[in-house]
Amino acid sequence: MSSDISYTTEEIAKLLKISKLTVYDLIKKGELQSYRVGKQMRIDAADLEAYKQRAKGIMSGEKPSVDMAVTAAITPVARGIRPLVITGQDISLDILAKHMEKHVPEVRPLRAYVGSLDSLIAMYRGESDIVSTHLLDGKSGEYNLPYIRKILVGSSYLVVNLLLRRAGLYVQQGNPRKVHQWTDLNQPGLRFVNREKGSGARVLLDEQLRLHGMQATQVQGYEIEESNHIGVASKVASGEADVGIGIEKAASIVGNIDFIPLIQERYDLVLMKKPENRQWIQSVMRILKSPAFRTELNTIPGYDLSMTGQILLET
């Protein structure tokens, strides 16, 4: 029966031929009913059909029925709970969302696993409330702030550090290809695996290639992409690639590979400042500085919390 069918946000995006972030935006606005099963959001088939019927009615100029109006009114906002979208891929964001669920009852954190550039663009479009970013600007040597200033033009926001972490290259155990620095990536026959466009790791690689006078065409496998650090590390561990780019934590999770640290990157949060956001922003700042949150992050290899909770920019 259709009443027994439910969909993930990814399945809804495919069915409606829209982006996953647009699905989160519909949920956030209360236009698409959802509920949580563990860490995953689900949408019942009946609620999807109700949304489609409402959308058709709006397109045709039809006046919504009483039932439609009642359904639309029963949103998370009406219940006093506001959906709040957190974009980014690091596990620290899942931990943050868990602490928010416990200590910020007026919001319901929703996770969108999106790269740094796409996260900032989503925030500019109003599709995200908290974004994470680790984007190196090779010209200035600064992390994140040059990109944030360019993309969030005219917006009011707060930039706060979540953590510092080491980024570099995954190599096979024993480093048989003797890869020690960025310029070693142009070795003949060296099989590389990359991250997707828009990710912080991809931006880091592109900036390093530019700074070292190298072209992407010199890196064999530059066009081969994985959507997360663990995917890249797994390709190297399985022998499908000789080297990949990523962060230290994924190497420890996957195992059977070596990690060559080349840079310490700053992993920051951007929080959109609006009058209605003031209360939960204060709560998030308290969580970032809380012993419970820091203790949990300290158990994860490769994290440096010396700047956690430090405000880097406020507009």
C-alpha positions as CSV (number, residue, x, y, z in Angstrom):
1,M,0.0,0.0,0.0
2,S,1.2,3.6,-0.7
3,S,0.7,4.4,3.0
4,D,3.5,1.9,3.8
5,I,6.0,3.5,1.3
6,S,8.5,6.2,2.4
7,Y,11.4,7.8,0.7
8,T,14.8,9.2,1.6
9,T,15.6,12.8,0.7
10,E,17.9,11.5,-2.1
11,E,15.0,9.5,-3.6
12,I,12.6,12.5,-3.4
13,A,15.2,14.6,-5.2
14,K,15.4,12.0,-8.0
15,L,11.6,11.6,-8.2
16,L,11.0,15.4,-8.4
17,K,14.1,16.0,-10.5
18,I,15.4,18.6,-8.1
19,S,18.5,18.9,-6.0
20,K,18.8,17.4,-2.5
21,L,19.2,20.9,-1.0
22,T,15.9,22.0,-2.6
23,V,14.3,19.0,-0.9
24,Y,15.7,20.2,2.5
25,D,14.5,23.7,1.7
26,L,10.9,22.3,1.1
27,I,11.1,20.5,4.4
28,K,12.5,23.5,6.2
29,K,9.7,25.7,4.9
30,G,7.1,23.1,6.0
31,E,6.0,22.5,2.4
32,L,7.0,18.8,2.5
33,Q,6.2,16.8,5.6
34,S,9.0,14.6,7.0
35,Y,10.2,12.7,10.0
36,R,13.4,11.2,11.3
37,V,14.4,7.6,11.4
38,G,17.7,7.5,13.2
39,K,19.9,10.0,11.4
40,Q,17.9,9.8,8.2
41,M,15.0,11.9,7.1
42,R,12.0,10.1,5.6
43,I,9.0,11.3,3.6
44,D,5.9,9.2,3.3
45,A,4.4,8.6,-0.2
46,A,1.1,10.2,0.9
47,D,2.9,13.4,2.0
48,L,4.8,13.5,-1.3
49,E,1.5,13.1,-3.2
50,A,-0.1,15.8,-1.0
51,Y,2.8,18.2,-1.8
52,K,2.5,17.5,-5.5
53,Q,-1.3,18.1,-5.5
54,R,-0.7,21.4,-3.6
55,A,1.9,22.4,-6.2
56,K,-0.4,21.6,-9.1
57,G,-3.2,23.6,-7.5
58,I,-0.9,26.6,-7.1
59,M,0.3,26.3,-10.8
60,S,-3.3,26.1,-12.1
61,G,-4.5,28.9,-9.9
62,E,-6.9,26.5,-8.0
63,K,-7.9,27.6,-4.5
64,P,-6.5,25.2,-2.0
65,S,-9.1,23.0,-0.2
66,V,-9.7,23.1,3.5
67,D,-7.9,19.8,3.9
68,M,-4.9,21.2,2.0
69,A,-4.9,24.3,4.1
70,V,-5.0,22.2,7.3
71,T,-2.2,19.9,6.1
72,A,0.0,22.9,5.2
73,A,-0.6,24.5,8.6
74,I,0.6,21.4,10.5
75,T,4.2,22.2,9.9
76,P,7.2,21.9,12.3
77,V,7.2,25.7,12.6
78,A,3.5,25.6,13.7
79,R,4.5,23.1,16.4
80,G,7.2,25.5,17.6
81,I,10.0,23.4,16.2
82,R,12.0,24.9,13.4
83,P,13.9,22.7,10.9
84,L,17.5,23.9,10.6
85,V,19.8,22.7,7.8
86,I,23.5,22.0,8.5
87,T,25.6,21.4,5.4
88,G,29.0,19.7,5.2
89,Q,30.5,16.2,5.3
90,D,32.7,16.0,8.4
91,I,31.6,13.7,11.3
92,S,32.0,16.6,13.7
93,L,28.9,18.1,12.2
94,D,26.9,15.0,13.0
95,I,28.1,15.3,16.6
96,L,27.1,19.0,16.6
97,A,23.7,18.1,15.3
98,K,23.3,15.5,18.1
99,H,24.2,18.0,20.8
100,M,21.8,20.5,19.2
101,E,19.0,18.0,19.4
102,K,19.6,17.6,23.1
103,H,20.2,21.2,24.1
104,V,18.3,23.3,21.5
105,P,14.7,22.0,21.6
106,E,13.3,24.8,19.4
107,V,15.1,23.5,16.3
108,R,15.3,20.2,14.4
109,P,18.8,19.8,12.8
110,L,18.7,18.4,9.3
111,R,22.0,17.3,7.7
112,A,22.9,17.9,4.0
113,Y,26.2,16.2,3.0
114,V,27.5,18.9,0.6
115,G,31.0,20.2,-0.2
116,S,32.3,23.6,1.0
117,L,31.6,25.7,-2.1
118,D,28.2,24.2,-2.7
119,S,27.4,24.8,1.0
120,L,28.2,28.5,0.8
121,I,26.1,28.8,-2.4
122,A,23.2,27.0,-0.6
123,M,23.5,29.6,2.2
124,Y,23.4,32.4,-0.3
125,R,20.3,31.0,-1.8
126,G,18.7,30.7,1.7
127,E,18.7,26.9,1.6
128,S,21.0,26.4,4.6
129,D,21.4,27.9,8.1
130,I,24.8,26.5,9.2
131,V,27.5,25.7,6.7
132,S,31.0,24.2,7.1
133,T,33.9,25.2,4.9
134,H,37.6,24.5,4.4
135,L,38.6,26.5,1.4
136,L,42.2,27.6,0.9
137,D,42.8,30.8,-0.9
138,G,46.3,30.3,-2.4
139,K,46.9,34.0,-3.1
140,S,46.5,35.1,0.5
141,G,47.2,31.8,2.3
142,E,43.9,32.4,4.2
143,Y,41.3,29.8,4.8
144,N,37.6,30.4,4.1
145,L,37.2,34.1,4.7
146,P,38.0,35.3,1.1
147,Y,35.4,32.8,-0.3
148,I,32.8,33.7,2.3
149,R,33.1,37.4,1.7
150,K,32.8,36.9,-2.1
151,I,29.8,34.5,-2.0
152,L,27.8,35.9,0.9
153,V,27.8,39.5,-0.4
154,G,25.2,41.6,1.4
155,S,24.5,39.0,4.1
156,S,24.9,39.2,7.8
157,Y,26.7,36.2,9.2
158,L,29.0,34.8,11.9
159,V,32.2,32.8,11.2
160,V,33.4,30.6,14.0
161,N,36.0,27.9,14.1
162,L,34.9,24.3,14.5
163,L,38.3,22.6,14.5
164,L,41.7,22.4,12.8
165,R,42.7,19.2,11.0
166,R,45.6,18.0,8.8
167,A,45.1,17.5,5.1
168,G,47.4,15.8,2.7
169,L,47.8,12.7,0.6
170,Y,46.9,9.0,1.0
171,V,49.5,6.6,-0.3
172,Q,49.8,2.9,-0.2
173,Q,51.5,1.3,2.8
174,G,55.2,1.9,2.8
175,N,54.8,4.7,0.2
176,P,56.3,2.6,-2.7
177,R,55.9,5.5,-5.1
178,K,57.8,7.9,-2.8
179,V,55.2,10.6,-2.8
180,H,56.2,13.3,-0.3
181,Q,55.0,16.6,-1.7
182,W,52.5,18.2,-4.1
183,T,55.1,18.2,-7.0
184,D,55.4,14.4,-6.8
185,L,51.9,14.1,-8.2
186,N,53.3,14.5,-11.8
187,Q,55.3,11.2,-11.6
188,P,54.8,9.2,-14.8
189,G,52.3,6.4,-14.3
190,L,51.2,7.6,-10.9
191,R,47.5,6.8,-10.5
192,F,45.6,9.6,-8.6
193,V,42.0,9.8,-7.3
194,N,40.4,13.2,-6.8
195,R,37.5,14.7,-4.9
196,E,34.5,16.3,-6.7
197,K,34.2,19.9,-7.8
198,G,33.1,22.2,-5.1
199,S,34.7,20.2,-2.3
200,G,37.4,21.8,-0.1
201,A,39.9,19.0,-0.9
202,R,39.4,19.7,-4.7
203,V,40.0,23.5,-4.1
204,L,43.1,22.6,-2.0
205,L,44.5,20.5,-4.8
206,D,43.8,23.0,-7.5
207,E,45.4,25.8,-5.5
208,Q,48.5,23.8,-4.8
209,L,48.9,22.8,-8.5
210,R,48.6,26.5,-9.4
211,L,51.1,27.6,-6.8
212,H,53.6,25.0,-7.9
213,G,53.2,25.8,-11.6
214,M,51.6,22.4,-12.5
215,Q,48.7,21.6,-14.8
216,A,45.8,19.2,-14.0
217,T,46.7,17.3,-17.2
218,Q,50.0,16.4,-15.5
219,V,48.2,14.4,-12.9
220,Q,47.0,11.0,-14.2
221,G,43.5,10.4,-12.7
222,Y,42.7,14.0,-12.0
223,E,39.3,13.5,-13.5
224,I,38.5,10.4,-11.4
225,E,36.3,11.7,-8.5
226,E,35.0,10.4,-5.2
227,S,32.4,12.2,-3.2
228,N,34.0,11.9,0.2
229,H,37.4,11.4,2.0
230,I,36.7,7.7,2.9
231,G,35.9,7.0,-0.8
232,V,39.3,8.4,-1.8
233,A,41.1,6.5,0.9
234,S,39.4,3.3,0.1
235,K,40.5,3.5,-3.6
236,V,44.1,3.8,-2.4
237,A,43.7,1.0,0.2
238,S,42.3,-1.4,-2.4
239,G,45.1,-0.7,-4.9
240,E,42.9,1.0,-7.5
241,A,45.0,4.2,-7.0
242,D,48.5,5.0,-5.8
243,V,47.6,8.3,-4.2
244,G,44.6,10.5,-3.3
245,I,43.8,13.7,-1.5
246,G,42.0,14.0,1.9
247,I,42.2,14.4,5.6
248,E,44.0,12.4,8.3
249,K,40.9,11.0,10.0
250,A,39.7,9.0,6.9
251,A,43.1,7.3,6.7
252,S,42.7,6.0,10.3
253,I,39.2,4.9,9.6
254,V,40.0,3.0,6.3
255,G,43.4,1.6,7.5
256,N,46.0,-0.2,5.3
257,I,47.3,3.1,3.9
258,D,49.8,5.8,4.9
259,F,49.0,9.5,5.3
260,I,51.4,12.2,4.2
261,P,50.4,15.5,6.0
262,L,51.0,18.6,3.9
263,I,48.9,21.3,5.4
264,Q,46.8,22.2,8.5
265,E,43.4,23.4,7.4
266,R,40.9,25.5,9.3
267,Y,37.4,24.0,9.3
268,D,35.0,26.8,10.1
269,L,31.2,27.2,10.5
270,V,29.2,30.0,9.0
271,L,26.0,30.9,10.8
272,M,23.4,33.1,9.1
273,K,22.5,36.0,11.3
274,K,18.8,36.9,11.4
275,P,16.7,38.2,14.3
276,E,14.9,34.8,14.5
277,N,18.2,33.0,14.6
278,R,19.7,34.8,17.6
279,Q,18.5,32.3,20.2
280,W,19.8,29.1,18.5
281,I,23.1,30.8,17.5
282,Q,23.8,31.5,21.2
283,S,23.0,27.9,22.0
284,V,25.4,26.7,19.3
285,M,28.1,28.9,20.6
286,R,27.6,27.4,24.1
287,I,27.8,23.9,22.6
288,L,31.1,24.6,20.8
289,K,32.6,25.7,24.1
290,S,31.1,23.0,26.3
291,P,33.4,20.3,27.8
292,A,30.9,17.5,26.7
293,F,31.2,18.5,23.0
294,R,35.0,19.0,23.1
295,T,35.5,15.7,24.9
296,E,33.6,13.8,22.2
297,L,35.6,15.5,19.4
298,N,38.9,14.8,21.2
299,T,38.3,11.0,20.8
300,I,38.6,11.5,17.0
301,P,42.2,11.3,15.5
302,G,43.5,14.3,13.7
303,Y,41.4,17.0,15.3
304,D,43.0,20.1,16.9
305,L,40.5,22.0,19.1
306,S,42.7,24.9,20.1
307,M,40.6,27.4,18.2
308,T,37.2,25.7,18.6
309,G,34.5,28.3,19.3
310,Q,36.7,31.3,18.4
311,I,34.8,33.9,16.4
312,L,36.8,34.8,13.2
313,L,34.5,37.3,11.6
314,E,31.1,38.8,12.3
315,T,29.2,41.1,9.9
